[in-house]
Amino acid sequence: MRNQPTLPVALLKVQQFSAYKQTVRLLNEIVQRKSIKNLLVIPVSPWILSAALALHKQYSKLNLVFYVMDDWQGHHECHQLPYSAWRRRLLSEVIDRANARFAVSREMAAHYEESYGKSWLIAHNGVPKDSLSHEPTVAVKPKQAFLAGDVNVFRFDAVIAFAEAIERYNQRRGQVIEFNVMGEIAEQHRSSLSALRAVRLLSRRSHAECLKAMKAADLLYLPLAFCQRSARISLYSLPTKLPEYLASGKRVFFHAPRESAVFRVAERHDLTPRLATINPEALDSFVEAWAETDQNAEDTIPKVKNALLEEFDIDRLSKNFQAAFA
């Protein structure tokens, strides 16, 4: 006899089914009342994807546009959810029904095209062509590294390894290099970061405050996780802040697995510094070299400009995305 699910799991399934039914009913009413023509679907949870599929089966003439920001299988693995045959079929059927399909990176688009067929385009945050900062910079010894983004399973092991390397450098040299983190910190990771004197946790702030903080930093930090649990997320995702980091004119530290979409962007355009390990000795060597060298990002400007034009031109990205809608 099969074990019965515990009450919390069973209750969660009931709640999700109820939410699914209610969502389908509400969307049905909106489609009829507002004469909706387009349906944008972003896979976040199975019940949302199920609701979108049920709606499209009722209104097959809806122009279904599908956009994957986080790899569906990777999302399940990160959050330790069952990646069942039903959930795989659900994803496949929505992809098959879509008139247009978008992925967040070149690497994700290529993977989904190989796995599911169809054609895939890229949709990502971008910046205007003339947004690259040309303010003259003076070479100075670095004092501050900055991360704009939440700290969770998608990047924690990289963040804590880098933070500890800065802490060790400060202890060896008697320096005070700060590592500022502006974003939400998952509760299970907060104590580890708070224990380091070099780290300042600033919580989430407005976009304007974030841009100001980027300008004040000496190094913008762009991490993704190295652990197996987050492997697929790291492999295919691109952080939203990447083009804004590049447009700031500041030096960006790419810290991610070598096979990841983030690291491949850096390799394609020869953007440095970049490091594909959380090995303490390697990080100590990086921090030492960075901290003891006068920092001036002027030499990277042509490469950054090329990367922004080729991969993060907001005019081209938005034009391609908007063209998918009727």
C-alpha positions in Angstrom: 0.0 0.0 0.0 1.4 3.4 -1.0 2.2 5.9 1.8 -0.3 8.7 2.0 1.1 12.2 1.6 1.5 14.2 4.8 -1.1 16.7 5.6 1.0 19.8 4.6 1.8 18.3 1.2 -1.8 17.2 0.6 -3.1 20.6 1.7 -0.6 22.4 -0.6 -1.9 20.3 -3.6 -5.5 21.1 -2.8 -4.6 24.8 -2.6 -2.7 24.7 -5.9 -5.6 22.9 -7.6 -8.0 25.5 -6.2 -5.8 28.3 -7.4 -5.5 26.7 -10.8 -9.2 26.4 -11.3 -9.8 30.0 -10.0 -7.1 31.4 -12.3 -8.5 29.6 -15.4 -12.0 31.0 -14.6 -10.8 34.6 -14.1 -8.6 34.5 -17.2 -11.5 33.1 -19.2 -13.7 36.1 -18.1 -10.9 38.6 -18.9 -10.3 37.2 -22.4 -13.9 37.4 -23.2 -14.5 40.8 -21.7 -11.4 42.5 -22.9 -11.1 40.7 -26.3 -7.6 39.6 -25.4 -5.4 38.5 -28.4 -2.1 37.6 -26.7 -1.1 35.3 -23.9 2.4 35.7 -22.5 3.5 32.6 -20.5 6.5 32.6 -18.2 7.0 29.2 -16.5 7.2 29.8 -12.7 5.2 27.0 -11.2 3.3 24.0 -12.5 -0.2 25.3 -11.6 0.4 28.6 -13.4 1.7 26.7 -16.5 -1.3 24.4 -16.3 -3.7 27.3 -16.1 -2.1 28.9 -19.2 -2.4 25.6 -21.1 -6.0 25.1 -20.1 -6.8 28.7 -21.2 -5.1 28.2 -24.6 -7.0 25.0 -25.1 -10.3 26.9 -24.7 -9.0 29.8 -26.8 -6.6 28.3 -29.3 -6.6 31.5 -31.4 -4.8 33.3 -28.6 -1.3 34.3 -29.7 0.7 32.3 -27.2 4.2 33.8 -26.5 6.4 31.7 -24.3 9.4 33.1 -22.4 11.8 31.1 -20.2 13.8 33.2 -17.7 14.9 30.3 -15.4 15.5 26.9 -16.8 12.4 24.8 -16.0 14.3 21.7 -14.9 17.0 23.8 -13.2 14.2 25.6 -11.2 13.0 22.2 -10.0 16.5 21.0 -9.0 17.3 24.2 -7.2 14.2 24.1 -5.1 14.3 20.3 -4.8 11.0 19.7 -6.5 10.0 16.5 -8.3 10.6 16.9 -12.0 7.9 14.4 -13.0 7.0 13.1 -16.4 3.8 15.1 -16.2 5.7 18.4 -15.6 8.0 17.6 -18.5 5.0 16.9 -20.8 3.3 20.1 -19.6 6.4 22.2 -20.6 6.7 20.4 -24.0 3.0 21.0 -24.8 3.1 24.7 -24.1 6.3 25.0 -26.2 4.6 23.2 -29.0 1.5 25.4 -28.9 3.5 28.7 -28.7 3.7 31.0 -31.8 6.9 32.6 -30.5 9.4 31.3 -28.0 12.1 33.3 -26.1 15.0 32.4 -23.9 17.0 34.6 -21.6 20.4 33.7 -23.1 22.0 32.4 -26.3 23.0 29.3 -24.5 19.5 28.6 -23.2 18.0 29.3 -26.7 20.4 26.8 -28.3 19.6 24.2 -25.6 15.9 24.5 -25.9 16.0 24.4 -29.7 18.0 21.2 -29.5 15.8 19.7 -26.9 12.3 20.7 -28.1 12.8 21.9 -31.7 11.1 25.0 -33.0 12.9 28.4 -33.3 13.9 30.4 -30.2 14.8 34.1 -29.9 16.5 35.9 -27.0 14.8 38.3 -24.6 16.9 40.0 -21.9 17.3 43.3 -20.1 19.3 45.8 -22.2 20.5 49.4 -22.4 20.4 52.1 -25.1 23.3 52.3 -27.5 24.6 55.5 -26.0 24.3 54.5 -22.4 27.9 53.5 -21.8 29.5 55.9 -19.3 32.4 57.9 -20.7 33.2 59.8 -17.5 37.0 60.0 -17.1 38.3 57.7 -14.3 41.3 58.2 -12.1 43.4 55.2 -11.3 43.0 54.5 -7.5 43.6 51.7 -5.1 40.2 49.8 -4.8 38.2 50.2 -1.6 34.8 48.7 -2.5 33.2 45.7 -4.3 29.5 45.8 -5.0 26.8 43.2 -5.7 23.4 44.3 -6.9 21.1 41.3 -6.5 19.5 38.8 -4.2 21.6 36.2 -2.5 20.0 32.7 -2.6 20.8 29.2 -3.9 21.4 30.6 -7.3 24.6 32.3 -6.2 25.4 31.8 -2.5 28.5 29.6 -2.7 30.2 32.0 -5.0 29.2 35.1 -2.9 30.4 33.6 0.4 33.7 32.4 -1.2 34.4 35.9 -2.6 33.4 37.6 0.7 35.7 35.3 2.7 38.6 36.1 0.4 38.1 39.8 1.0 37.9 39.2 4.7 41.2 37.2 4.6 42.9 40.0 2.6 41.7 42.6 5.1 43.1 40.6 8.0 46.4 40.0 6.3 46.9 43.6 5.1 45.1 45.5 7.8 43.0 47.0 5.0 39.3 47.8 5.0 38.0 46.8 1.6 34.2 46.7 1.8 31.9 44.3 0.0 28.5 45.8 -0.2 25.5 43.7 -1.1 22.3 45.4 -2.2 19.5 42.8 -2.4 17.4 40.4 -0.4 19.4 37.7 1.5 17.8 34.3 2.0 17.4 33.7 5.7 19.6 30.6 5.7 22.5 32.6 4.3 22.2 35.8 6.3 24.2 34.8 9.4 27.2 33.5 7.3 27.5 36.9 5.5 26.7 39.0 8.5 29.6 37.4 10.5 32.1 38.9 8.0 33.3 42.4 8.9 34.0 43.2 5.3 30.4 42.6 4.3 27.6 45.3 4.4 24.1 44.0 3.7 22.1 46.9 2.3 18.8 45.2 1.5 16.9 46.0 -1.6 16.8 49.6 -2.7 15.3 51.7 -5.5 16.8 51.5 -9.0 18.2 55.0 -8.7 20.0 54.1 -5.5 21.3 51.0 -7.1 22.8 52.9 -10.1 24.3 55.4 -7.7 25.9 52.6 -5.7 27.4 51.1 -8.9 29.0 54.5 -9.7 30.6 54.6 -6.2 32.1 51.1 -6.4 35.5 50.1 -7.6 34.4 46.6 -8.7 31.0 45.3 -9.7 30.6 41.7 -8.8 28.6 39.3 -11.0 28.3 35.7 -9.5 26.5 32.5 -10.2 26.5 29.3 -8.1 29.0 26.5 -8.6 27.1 23.8 -6.6 25.5 20.9 -8.5 22.0 21.8 -7.2 22.1 25.1 -9.1 24.1 23.8 -12.1 21.4 24.2 -14.7 20.4 27.7 -13.5 24.0 28.8 -13.7 24.5 27.2 -17.1 21.7 29.0 -18.9 20.7 32.2 -16.9 21.9 35.7 -17.3 21.5 38.2 -14.4 19.3 41.1 -15.2 21.9 43.6 -14.0 24.6 42.5 -16.4 24.0 45.2 -19.1 23.7 47.9 -16.5 26.9 46.8 -14.9 28.7 47.0 -18.2 27.1 50.4 -19.1 28.3 51.9 -15.8 31.9 52.0 -17.2 33.2 50.2 -14.0 35.2 47.0 -14.1 33.0 43.9 -13.7 34.2 40.7 -12.1 32.6 37.7 -13.8 32.6 34.9 -11.2 30.7 31.8 -12.5 31.3 28.3 -13.9 33.2 28.2 -17.1 30.3 26.6 -19.1 27.8 29.2 -17.9 26.1 31.8 -20.1 27.6 34.6 -18.0 31.2 33.3 -18.4 30.7 32.8 -22.1 29.6 36.4 -22.5 32.8 37.4 -20.9 34.9 35.1 -23.0 33.2 36.1 -26.3 34.1 39.7 -25.7 37.3 39.2 -23.7 35.9 40.9 -20.6 38.1 40.7 -17.5 38.5 40.0 -14.7 36.8 36.6 -14.8 37.2 33.5 -12.6 35.6 30.1 -12.9 36.3 28.6 -9.5 35.5 29.1 -5.8 38.9 27.7 -4.7 40.1 29.8 -1.8 43.7 30.1 -3.0 42.6 31.2 -6.5 40.3 33.8 -4.9 43.0 35.0 -2.6 45.3 35.5 -5.6 42.6 37.4 -7.4 41.7 39.7 -4.5 45.4 40.4 -3.8 46.1 41.3 -7.4 43.0 43.4 -7.7 43.5 45.2 -4.4 47.2 46.0 -5.0 46.7 47.4 -8.5 45.5 50.8 -9.4 42.1 50.4 -10.9 41.2 52.1 -14.2 38.5 50.6 -16.5 39.4 52.7 -19.5 41.2 49.9 -21.3 38.0 47.8 -21.3 35.7 50.4 -22.8 36.0 49.2 -26.5 35.3 45.6 -25.5 32.4 46.6 -23.3 30.9 48.8 -26.0 31.1 45.9 -28.5 29.4 43.5 -26.0 26.6 46.0 -25.3 25.9 46.5 -29.0 26.0 42.9 -30.0 24.1 41.4 -27.1 22.3 44.0 -25.0 21.0 46.6 -27.4 17.6 47.4 -25.9 16.2 48.8 -29.1 16.9 45.5 -31.0 15.8 43.3 -28.1 12.6 45.1 -27.5 11.8 45.3 -31.2 12.1 41.5 -31.5 10.1 40.9 -28.4 7.3 43.3 -29.4 7.1 41.8 -32.8 5.9 38.5 -31.3 2.6 40.1 -30.2 -0.4 40.5 -32.5 
